[in-house]
Amino acid sequence: MSKDRFGPFLLVAILVTGVVGLSDLVQAQSLPADVAARIDQLLVAESNNTAQGIPVPVVDDETFLRRVFMDLVGEPPTTEDVIAFSLDGTVEKRSSLVRQLLADVSYGRNWARYWRDVIMYRRSDERALLSVRALESYLTDAFNNNTSWDKLTTEFITARGNIRENGKTALIMAQLGRPEETVAEVSRIFLGIQIQCAQCHDHPTDRWTREQFHELVAFFPRVAVRPKRDDGMLNFEVVASDSPIENRSRSTNNRYRGTPEHRMPDLENPEARGEIMKPVFFLTGDEVPVGSLDADRRSQLADWITDSTNPWFARAFVNRIWAELVGEGFYDPVDDLGPGRKCSSPKTLDYLAAAFRERGHDIKWLFATILSTDAYQRASRRRRNVEELPFQANCAQPLRADQLYSSLQTVLEIPESNATSGRQRSSRFSPRNAFNSIFGFDPSIRREDVAGTIPQALMMMNSPRINQYATAENGRMLGRLLREVTDDRQAITELYLRVLSRQPTDKEVNSCLKYRRDLRDRGEAFEDILWALINSAEFLHRK
Amino acid sequence: MLEQQVPQRQVDVSFDRRGRLQRRDFLRTAGAAGLALPGIGWMNQLSGQAQELRKRNQACILLWMQGGPSQFETFSPQPGTSSGGDTKAIATSQPGIQIAEHLPRTAELMEHLCVIRSMQSREGSHPRATHLMQTGFLPTASVKYPTLGAHAAQQLGDPTAELPDFVSIGRRRGNSGGGFLGVEYDPFAISNPEKTPDNTQLTTSQSRYRRRLGLLDELQSGYEASGGEQEVANQRKLYNKSSRMILSKDMVAFDIQQESSQMRESYGDSAFGKGCLLARRLVETGVSFVQVSLGNWDTHQDNFNRSKALCEQLDQPFAQLIRDLEQRGMLDKTLILWMGEFGRTPTINSQGGRGHFPKAFNVALAGGGVQGGQVIGKTTAGGKDVADRRVKVNDLLRTVCHGLEIDADQENMSAAGRPIRVVDEGEVVQEVFG
């Protein structure tokens, strides 16, 4: 197999030839494979000045297969997938696998769950959880239909309506419509700019001022999140509150009603009403007049944010997706692109972001492109130290809660239970959600900062629910496997293929065989092996 | 005190969380705590160090009154006023101090209690006010603030302990916990004090469990050698810690059935009572911070009957907890903090209920060096506003930190790289400690 298309010798050749200008490249090439090849060249060129470091080779098929499955559809390949892929002798098999998985409905669901977490882990109100189901289903459809990122962004920013039915409202609902929090999230998620640091004072290191922050807030004062009762169920709707009456009695910080204009609090005199702020977009200075309708303010802001002349928009998205796939972003954390932050390979990021923009913010194209790079396809190594070159290897990622739960389901054949009856209608009480509440993490934080917790370890080791599916009893996966495969060595291979999507090494087979021989009971021995495999770091990560 | 950063060999003496003397002899940077003074015999060092270490023995039990308890029906009855309704006042063990009739047993222990009647905040929505009272900050999207319990775990916790440093008992609202301090400071949550905590019971025999762990370790070596060394090392550390916990003899602390039936009865039969007993067992075992929740104080309708019923659930366990800690000699080192997210309105609505009222409400403290038998602050007639000695949320939290010897000015780095103090501004309410 010729996996390593870029041997070290070829790299040297590229270093010598140097880099062509960016703009003509973007126009000339937009096939994922071509853009990917150019990215790999650029990465080499950009790390030129700091010398040594020989990139890790591209991974073997088995590792690649599980990695791509986890990254695109959020679940591991089945044993049949593993065997079929290894038997496939075509040159294009990796890219055709990627195409096939991007067309799978699980792709949309996987990334919907990712973005659900991006939004919901920053909620400042628990009632935001009422919108989770609608958000997930909205995003699943959007990703599966390959709705462009600029369109999705516009829909989130301009959303109105019932929060249990209309998933676009979730970004606003997550902050219960409070304008300061909402614009902080809009800026963080869509631009990669942490402008909220300027909320109280001019930021000492960033260039944004307190006034600019409050001018951004001024796009959202008329957004209200109003409670309503539907069949006795608590619900909310996001509405525009364009009535000219100013609500003066603010006994709580609820945003049941909006205000006509945003006023910047006077720090010297907090009791004063503060100065009315004009809605101005800090990156361009574009503005809408005071007195504008809510719809005009928000759609105008969405236009400016997604405009092709705004480099932050594409960069923020590309950086985030790259970080998820390659294991390290150009900027870390993924939602803080500066100004004043260091980008590890700025030319590469700019090139890919420009290409993404040229392609009309086509999300599936971006996945196909990154997945075609050698940078993505390299084997995983430990996270680099700061002085080491970036992107010499992929980085293992802890599985997100949904990926891990889906893995357990696939491996142990646990049925999905939605618990959609009665008061559990919100699906907040499903086994998946119980699992997520223990294993979930905010996907925007540095991945090396995602620490395992004791309740997680206890759940994997001792959960009666998981263990009940991991016994060798009849009717369970392991029971069936042991009945059908009477040879121990072969059963071990089957188990490895199923749990870790790879064949065991000779050493591993021997360890397992020895363990098996020491025990009288075959079922017991294999239960222990299965237990060890699903508790292994390898199972809990995507390599 | 001299600040010497000289590494020197010295006799290192410490106390574990149960106060047992431990001796180790190892190289340490003396002077970090400002204790090792050259030229002074090691006995002096020992006494200095012991003093320092004893601080670390402080614990806190937070009795969290979810929903916002009515001050008029608990610690500030106002009989004969339009605000007070039918709730009567009773005398307490402390002459001159009266509390509501629904807390007779607590009243008998007033000499241990310090009631602040002049708490004030500006937040009247449950989730935001809860977040504010527990962290000192309003919730934001960008910074996830740690709760008081997380700070206690971080600053008071014993890294060698086998049980978690922060335990929460009862239904817990919100997603607050370790915040930017990290998930290791999230509370270990127990929904039912009568049940063994989730997933802490082995599904196999202990010998088989150990065998499995050995197999796991052996099978991980392949991944460890092929790029997974960080992942395997972290996982091994976590699994060791988790195993140490569930195999620990200290786990028995979670089992209130170990107490005599007489002791269990003394805390009453309610879930809250059992939670309080469990809290005492945990603190006794060395846990730094235990939160026990009692819910449903949101009495918009039928405030009087509901508050009375809630007080019945509260009174006996609260009083017994104080008495029990005192009898065990633990009260001085255990700060009990009784509070909810706000109080309730002086006006009584048409359904006999009271609304949310952050403007003037009550918290109560006992133990942990608190000067009991006193009331701090006054309200205007009918409890409509604070009249004297206003205590804001950050004042209260700073006071609690002071009592627990948590450094309220310690700056922790938030995820966005901004240093944030444990408590922002605020002043210690010195009278609390007499």
Interface residues (C-beta under 8 A of the other chain):
Chain A: V56 R122 R123 S124 D125 E126 R127 A174 Q175 E181 A184 E185 R188 Q194 Q196 C197 S251 T252 N253 N254 P333 D336 A379 S380 R381 R382 R383 A393 A396 P398 F441 D442 I445 R446 D449 A451 G452 T453 I454 P455 Q456 A457 L458 M459 M461 N462 S463 P464 N467 T505 K507 E508 S511 C512 Y515 E524 D528 I529 W531 A532 L533 N535 S536 A537 E538 L540 H541 K543
Chain B: E123 G124 S125 P127 R128 L138 P139 T140 A141 S142 K144 P164 R173 G174 N175 G182 V183 E184 D186 F188 A189 D198 N199 T200 Q201 L202 T203 R208 R211 R212 L215 L216 E218 L219 Q220 S221 G222 Y223 E224 S226 G227 G228 E229 Q230 E231 V232 N234 Q235 R236 L238 Y239 K241 S242 M245 I246 H356 A415 A416 R418
